[in-house]
Amino acid sequence: MKIGARAHDFGRMSESELPKAIKQAGFDAVQLAFTKAITGIEKFEDITERHVEKAREEFAKNDLEISVLGCYIEPSVLDTEKRLHNVENFKKGLEHAKALGVKIVGTETTNFNITGSDRKREEIYQILKDSVLRMVEKAEKEDVIVGIETVAEHTLNTPQLTRRLLDEVGSNKLKVIFDPVNLILPHTVNDQEKIFGDMFELVGKDIVAVHLKDVVMENNEKVWRNIGNGIVNYDFIFSWLKENKSDISLLREHVKMDSYAVDLEAIKKFI
């Protein structure tokens, strides 16, 4: 397993400075979002071929794998024009990923509450599926994977609905990014083994990357902790990962500069 980090947790830097800083910190892989991590890139339209080529060169020079290209869009908003514009941005991200030699472009599926409280999940799920079908059509042309993340508060909120989406889209270019913290809510903390077990059983073979973070629940809110110091059942998770996904990238989210060594040590112990 490769231990990686979310690149923009290190702050905005140039294409040459960023991989050097992350590698020196002890990580071997990243999830890179150009619009959040690279100086001078504020929106998708700012990304040029020069940025992509420079990033490819510099990350390779530092022996740092870009495991996932982050291209977080809102694929199930009700405004059709806005949604399709988001999809076009994601398609461009797939082109960038191919040029970078990156296998996966990742996104979430839009907070269910912002899609319109009067709409039923099935209706919004169908909107999401329309977006994903468009994204996957492009992914198949570029030979890059759409990595979709299941989040309890979002349109794609359960392992069961994720399995349905995978089956209905029916493409080997649609896979899953597993984030255990994003699957639990304050009232489901005690159901972790059931939720994660369902995820592994239903979509485990389609998991292509893992996001690692840890939290405690305070006043019904998720509060940051170093890996192993929160409530996430990583013993259960790593037991499955070691048996089934021994070569997967583990990407630490919300890296803190004063304590990432604690995270690295904890992840290595779990491995």
Secondary structure as GFF3:
##gff-version 3
##sequence-region A 1 271
A	DSSP	beta_strand	2	6	.	.	.	ID=ss1
A	DSSP	three_ten_helix	7	10	.	.	.	ID=ss2
A	DSSP	alpha_helix	17	25	.	.	.	ID=ss3
A	DSSP	beta_strand	29	32	.	.	.	ID=ss4
A	DSSP	alpha_helix	34	37	.	.	.	ID=ss5
A	DSSP	three_ten_helix	44	46	.	.	.	ID=ss6
A	DSSP	alpha_helix	49	61	.	.	.	ID=ss7
A	DSSP	beta_strand	65	70	.	.	.	ID=ss8
A	DSSP	alpha_helix	80	100	.	.	.	ID=ss9
A	DSSP	beta_strand	104	107	.	.	.	ID=ss10
A	DSSP	three_ten_helix	112	115	.	.	.	ID=ss11
A	DSSP	alpha_helix	121	142	.	.	.	ID=ss12
A	DSSP	beta_strand	145	149	.	.	.	ID=ss13
A	DSSP	alpha_helix	159	169	.	.	.	ID=ss14
A	DSSP	beta_strand	174	178	.	.	.	ID=ss15
A	DSSP	alpha_helix	180	183	.	.	.	ID=ss16
A	DSSP	three_ten_helix	186	191	.	.	.	ID=ss17
A	DSSP	alpha_helix	192	203	.	.	.	ID=ss18
A	DSSP	three_ten_helix	204	206	.	.	.	ID=ss19
A	DSSP	beta_strand	207	212	.	.	.	ID=ss20
A	DSSP	beta_strand	214	218	.	.	.	ID=ss21
A	DSSP	beta_strand	221	225	.	.	.	ID=ss22
A	DSSP	alpha_helix	234	244	.	.	.	ID=ss23
A	DSSP	beta_strand	249	252	.	.	.	ID=ss24
A	DSSP	alpha_helix	260	270	.	.	.	ID=ss25
###
